[in-house]
Every structure is written in C-alpha cells, then in structure tokens.
Amino acid sequence: MTTPLRMLVLGHSDSDGSQLADAQDSWPQVVVRGLPELSIELSHRTLFPGRSATRFIEKELAATTPDIVIVAVSSFSAAFEFVSNRLRDVVGGRAASVAIRLEHLAGDLSVSHQRVHQATIAPRRVARRLLGARSTSTVEATLSSYQGVIQRLAREENAQTIVLGGKGYTRYHETMNPKMRAIRDLVEAEIGRMAEAHHFDWVFHEALLGGPDAKHQFFLPDGVHCNERSHRLVADAIIPLVGSRWGGR
C-alpha cells in the first residue's frame, strides 16, 4: 500500500474555506480530491506573519513532517488600517475591541449594500482624520516574517514548497485604505522574488483571476474572501504542480 503524502497548508481565513457555504469547496480540499491517486493527507494551519512565525513553522513541521508545503501569502495585516488600532494605543484594549466589532460590521454591510456603503464613507473618513488609523503590522515586519518562513522551508530538502500569492481586495477597501494597493503590490512582489530565489513554485492568485480589474467578480460580499470559482482556479493551478512532482512515485 502506498504511504499517503502529507500536505501542510500554511494559510488564512480564505484558504481554510471558513467563509464559504461549504468548506469542502476550499482550494486545499479541491486539490486533494483532484489527485486521488496520490492519497493526500491534508493539514491546514493559520499562519500570521508576525515575530513568532518561524517558531510556529518549526512546530508544525515537526508535528506533520510534510511532503508538500503550500504557503498562502496575505498582506492583510500590513495593508488594512483600522481606527481601532489607534484606539488601542490611546485608551486600551477593551474600547478597541468594541471598535473592531463596529468596524467589521460597517465594512461587511458597506460592501454588500450600496446605500450603507455611501452612508458610511463620510463618517468613517472623519473618524480616521480625528483619531487616526494604523495597520496591525508594517510592510517591513510582514516581509521579514515571510522571509524567515521561506528560509526555514528552504531547509526542508525533501519537501515540495509552493508559495501562493494573494489576490488583493476590492475597490471599496482601497477607497478606505488609499495606500493599500501599493503596499499589497510591494509585499507580493518581494515574496515572489523570495520564492523564486529558493526555486519554489510561485502561483499568483490575482493573475489567476484575470488581474486587478477583472478579479472583483470572484469575491464574496465582504470584499476580502473569494468565492468557490476562485478556489477552483487556484486548485487547477496547484494540482499539476503537485502531480508533476509526485505522480510517478
């Protein structure tokens, strides 16, 4: 009997399928079903690009001993600015927690309802001018974290590593975060170079969706997570990469 391949996905709330009607439609699950001859055991872990990311990777590699590692990149922590982060700096965590819930509610309603979107733009911009806003992480910290992750994975000589670049966000989020696209493009470009420097497979999610102007049809109403069609396109790009490496074993 062939020993199953172990696939570790280091992803986020999009790759885990938690925002889909059925999590079985997430691209990791579709990849597994698309390669039944390989008998793949899937593990999905959420990777936050912070200071402890490399230690987290060490722990997960030891626990899963993967044959395939797929890193799904996210620029969210560097690209999104929140008033709640400034409140946390000024008044502490409890008030910030309330603000976070209100921000997320307003954002979700604004993306899915045009009238709410128009009604909330002005007050949200006023709040940003009065209180300020900041991202959860910096570009430098995010890139340093992913660099540590990629360098650590480069030492796993017997494992196939695939790096999946992000797909960005919708225009609504870009209007509220004017620097978002530039930050996101910088993060993706630098991580793409890191992946290629280590001869890892690099798959750019946004390109699979047709680029920055065509991608919006693939998003869920929150403007951050993608729909089943998007997951299918990602799986279609990853399946041949895995198959070409392991299909003849």
Backbone torsions as a table, in degrees:
resi	resn	phi	psi	omega
1	MET	NA	135.3	-179.9
2	THR	-72.9	133.3	177.0
3	THR	-69.2	131.2	-179.6
4	PRO	-61.5	146.3	172.2
5	LEU	-79.0	141.1	178.6
6	ARG	-102.8	120.1	-179.9
7	MET	-113.4	122.7	178.8
8	LEU	-108.6	119.8	175.6
9	VAL	-102.8	121.2	176.2
10	LEU	-101.9	95.9	-168.4
11	GLY	-129.4	-139.6	-171.8
12	HIS	-158.1	-166.6	-174.4
13	SER	-72.8	-8.5	173.2
14	ASP	-87.9	-47.9	-176.6
15	SER	-69.0	-22.8	-179.5
16	ASP	-81.1	-8.0	176.9
17	GLY	75.5	8.9	-175.8
18	SER	-66.9	-18.9	-179.6
19	GLN	-94.2	-5.4	179.6
20	LEU	-85.6	160.4	176.0
21	ALA	-61.7	-34.5	178.2
22	ASP	-135.4	114.7	-178.1
23	ALA	-61.8	-17.2	177.8
24	GLN	-69.5	-9.8	176.7
25	ASP	-90.2	1.3	177.5
26	SER	-67.9	151.0	-174.0
27	TRP	-61.3	-34.3	176.1
28	PRO	-60.3	-41.0	179.1
29	GLN	-67.3	-38.4	179.0
30	VAL	-66.9	-36.6	176.3
31	VAL	-60.8	-46.9	-179.9
32	VAL	-59.8	-46.1	179.8
33	ARG	-67.9	-27.4	-178.7
34	GLY	-78.3	-8.1	179.4
35	LEU	-129.9	57.7	-174.7
36	PRO	-62.9	-26.4	-178.9
37	GLU	-69.9	-15.6	-177.9
38	LEU	-94.6	-14.8	179.0
39	SER	51.0	74.9	-174.7
40	ILE	-95.4	132.9	171.8
41	GLU	-97.7	120.6	-173.5
42	LEU	-101.0	133.4	169.4
43	SER	-125.7	130.7	177.3
44	HIS	-117.5	128.7	177.8
45	ARG	-129.9	140.6	178.1
46	THR	-81.6	124.4	-179.5
47	LEU	-109.1	117.6	173.9
48	PHE	-98.4	125.3	-177.6
49	PRO	-75.9	76.0	-180.0
50	GLY	-125.4	-167.4	-175.0
51	ARG	-64.1	-30.6	-175.6
52	SER	-92.3	8.3	-173.8
53	ALA	-60.5	-43.3	-177.4
54	THR	-66.9	-40.2	176.3
55	ARG	-63.2	-39.0	177.0
56	PHE	-60.9	-43.3	178.9
57	ILE	-60.9	-44.9	179.0
58	GLU	-55.4	-45.0	-178.9
59	LYS	-64.1	-44.1	-177.3
60	GLU	-70.6	-36.6	177.4
61	LEU	-64.3	-40.4	179.0
62	ALA	-67.0	-35.7	-176.6
63	ALA	-77.9	-33.1	-172.7
64	THR	-109.3	-18.1	-175.5
65	THR	37.6	64.6	-171.1
66	PRO	-75.2	152.3	169.5
67	ASP	-90.9	-28.2	-178.7
68	ILE	-131.4	130.8	175.1
69	VAL	-123.2	127.8	176.3
70	ILE	-118.9	119.1	178.9
71	VAL	-100.2	116.3	177.3
72	ALA	-96.7	111.3	-173.3
73	VAL	-77.3	144.5	174.4
74	SER	-137.5	132.8	176.3
75	SER	-100.8	9.0	-172.2
76	PHE	-53.9	-47.8	-173.3
77	SER	-66.6	-23.6	178.6
78	ALA	-97.3	-27.9	-172.3
79	ALA	-90.0	-29.0	-178.1
80	PHE	-92.6	128.0	174.4
81	GLU	-105.1	136.9	-177.3
82	PHE	-126.2	138.2	172.8
83	VAL	-62.2	-35.7	-178.3
84	SER	-59.4	-31.4	177.5
85	ASN	-66.6	-37.2	176.4
86	ARG	-69.2	-39.1	177.4
87	LEU	-62.0	-37.8	178.3
88	ARG	-60.4	-39.5	178.9
89	ASP	-64.5	-36.6	-170.3
90	VAL	-92.5	-45.7	-171.4
91	VAL	-118.7	-3.5	176.2
92	GLY	102.6	176.7	-169.3
93	GLY	-71.1	-34.6	-174.4
94	ARG	-65.4	-49.4	178.4
95	ALA	-63.0	-37.6	179.6
96	ALA	-64.3	-36.1	-179.5
97	SER	-63.7	-40.1	176.5
98	VAL	-64.3	-43.2	180.0
99	ALA	-63.3	-37.9	179.2
100	ILE	-61.0	-45.7	-179.8
101	ARG	-62.7	-40.9	178.9
102	LEU	-67.0	-39.7	178.8
103	GLU	-63.1	-45.3	-179.4
104	HIS	-65.2	-40.8	178.7
105	LEU	-63.5	-46.4	179.6
106	ALA	-63.2	-39.8	179.6
107	GLY	-64.9	-45.3	-179.4
108	ASP	-63.8	-45.1	-179.7
109	LEU	-67.1	-35.8	-177.7
110	SER	-67.8	-37.9	-179.1
111	VAL	-70.5	-38.0	-174.4
112	SER	-89.9	-16.2	-178.5
113	HIS	-130.6	114.1	-174.3
114	GLN	-60.9	-40.1	-179.5
115	ARG	-63.9	-41.9	177.2
116	VAL	-63.8	-40.5	178.8
117	HIS	-56.0	-50.3	-178.7
118	GLN	-65.2	-37.1	-176.4
119	ALA	-72.4	-26.8	-174.6
120	THR	-96.9	-11.7	-177.2
121	ILE	-60.0	-51.4	-175.6
122	ALA	-62.3	-52.6	-179.6
123	PRO	-62.9	-33.2	179.3
124	ARG	-69.8	-37.0	177.1
125	ARG	-68.1	-37.6	176.6
126	VAL	-62.2	-44.5	178.6
127	ALA	-59.6	-39.1	179.2
128	ARG	-67.6	-38.4	179.6
129	ARG	-68.8	-39.8	-176.6
130	LEU	-76.5	-43.0	-173.4
131	LEU	-101.9	-23.8	-175.0
132	GLY	87.0	169.2	177.9
133	ALA	-152.4	149.5	176.0
134	ARG	-146.1	158.7	177.5
135	SER	-78.5	164.7	178.9
136	THR	-72.5	-31.4	179.5
137	SER	-137.3	170.2	176.4
138	THR	-100.3	163.9	175.7
139	VAL	-59.8	-45.1	-178.0
140	GLU	-61.4	-43.3	-179.6
141	ALA	-67.6	-39.5	179.5
142	THR	-63.8	-46.1	179.9
143	LEU	-66.5	-38.8	178.3
144	SER	-62.6	-39.4	179.5
145	SER	-64.7	-49.3	179.6
146	TYR	-65.4	-33.4	176.9
147	GLN	-61.8	-43.8	177.2
148	GLY	-61.5	-40.7	178.5
149	VAL	-62.9	-48.0	-177.2
150	ILE	-66.6	-40.0	177.9
151	GLN	-64.3	-37.6	177.8
152	ARG	-67.4	-41.9	179.7
153	LEU	-67.1	-26.7	178.8
154	ALA	-64.8	-19.2	178.9
155	ARG	-84.2	-9.1	177.3
156	GLU	-86.2	80.9	-169.8
157	GLU	-63.8	-28.7	-176.2
158	ASN	-94.4	-0.2	-178.5
159	ALA	-103.5	141.8	172.7
160	GLN	-84.8	129.0	178.6
161	THR	-115.0	129.8	176.1
162	ILE	-121.5	132.2	177.8
163	VAL	-110.3	123.3	-179.8
164	LEU	-104.2	111.4	176.2
165	GLY	-70.1	160.8	-175.5
166	GLY	-78.4	176.4	-179.5
167	LYS	-113.1	2.9	-179.4
168	GLY	75.4	-156.3	-173.9
169	TYR	-140.5	177.2	-176.7
170	THR	-84.6	170.5	-175.8
171	ARG	-62.5	-32.0	-179.9
172	TYR	-58.4	-47.2	-179.0
173	HIS	-66.2	-31.6	178.4
174	GLU	-69.4	-31.8	177.8
175	THR	-68.9	-32.2	179.1
176	MET	-84.8	-17.3	-179.3
177	ASN	-131.5	81.7	-171.7
178	PRO	-57.4	-27.4	-178.6
179	LYS	-90.1	0.3	-170.7
180	MET	-58.6	-50.3	-174.7
181	ARG	-63.8	-42.4	179.9
182	ALA	-63.0	-42.8	179.2
183	ILE	-64.7	-46.9	-178.3
184	ARG	-62.8	-43.6	179.7
185	ASP	-63.3	-39.1	178.5
186	LEU	-64.7	-46.7	179.7
187	VAL	-59.8	-47.4	-178.4
188	GLU	-63.0	-44.0	-178.4
189	ALA	-63.2	-43.1	-178.5
190	GLU	-67.8	-41.6	179.8
191	ILE	-68.8	-36.3	174.8
192	GLY	-58.9	-41.9	177.7
193	ARG	-65.7	-39.7	177.5
194	MET	-60.2	-45.9	-178.4
195	ALA	-62.0	-46.2	-177.8
196	GLU	-68.3	-32.4	178.4
197	ALA	-63.6	-29.3	178.8
198	HIS	-98.0	9.5	177.8
199	HIS	61.8	32.8	173.2
200	PHE	-85.0	151.9	172.3
201	ASP	-67.6	132.8	-179.2
202	TRP	-118.8	120.6	178.2
203	VAL	-119.6	124.3	-177.6
204	PHE	-101.2	110.0	-174.0
205	HIS	-57.8	-46.8	-177.0
206	GLU	-59.5	-38.7	179.1
207	ALA	-63.9	-34.7	178.1
208	LEU	-64.5	-26.3	-178.5
209	LEU	-91.2	3.5	177.7
210	GLY	98.5	5.1	177.9
211	GLY	99.2	178.5	-172.4
212	PRO	-63.3	-26.9	-177.8
213	ASP	-91.1	-22.2	-176.5
214	ALA	-99.4	-12.6	-169.1
215	LYS	-74.3	-19.2	-168.6
216	HIS	-62.2	-25.0	179.4
217	GLN	-69.6	-13.5	-176.2
218	PHE	-96.8	4.5	-176.3
219	PHE	-96.6	150.7	169.3
220	LEU	-75.6	168.4	-176.3
221	PRO	-56.9	-23.5	-179.0
222	ASP	-74.1	-10.1	177.0
223	GLY	74.1	5.9	-179.5
224	VAL	-117.5	-43.7	-177.2
225	HIS	-96.5	156.2	-175.0
226	CYS	-104.8	159.5	-178.0
227	ASN	-88.0	-178.3	-175.8
228	GLU	-62.2	-35.5	179.3
229	ARG	-62.1	-41.2	178.4
230	SER	-63.3	-44.1	179.3
231	HIS	-61.4	-37.4	179.4
232	ARG	-64.4	-40.4	179.2
233	LEU	-65.4	-39.5	177.0
234	VAL	-63.9	-45.8	179.2
235	ALA	-60.5	-41.2	-179.8
236	ASP	-62.6	-29.0	178.4
237	ALA	-80.9	-31.9	-175.7
238	ILE	-85.0	-35.5	-176.5
239	ILE	-52.6	-49.1	-179.6
240	PRO	-66.7	-29.0	177.9
241	LEU	-66.0	-42.3	178.2
242	VAL	-71.5	-43.5	-178.4
243	GLY	-61.7	-39.8	-178.6
244	SER	-68.2	-27.4	179.6
245	ARG	-83.2	-39.4	-169.8
246	TRP	-116.3	-5.3	-174.0
247	GLY	-62.6	-27.0	-177.2
248	GLY	-98.8	11.8	-175.6
249	ARG	-73.5	NA	NA
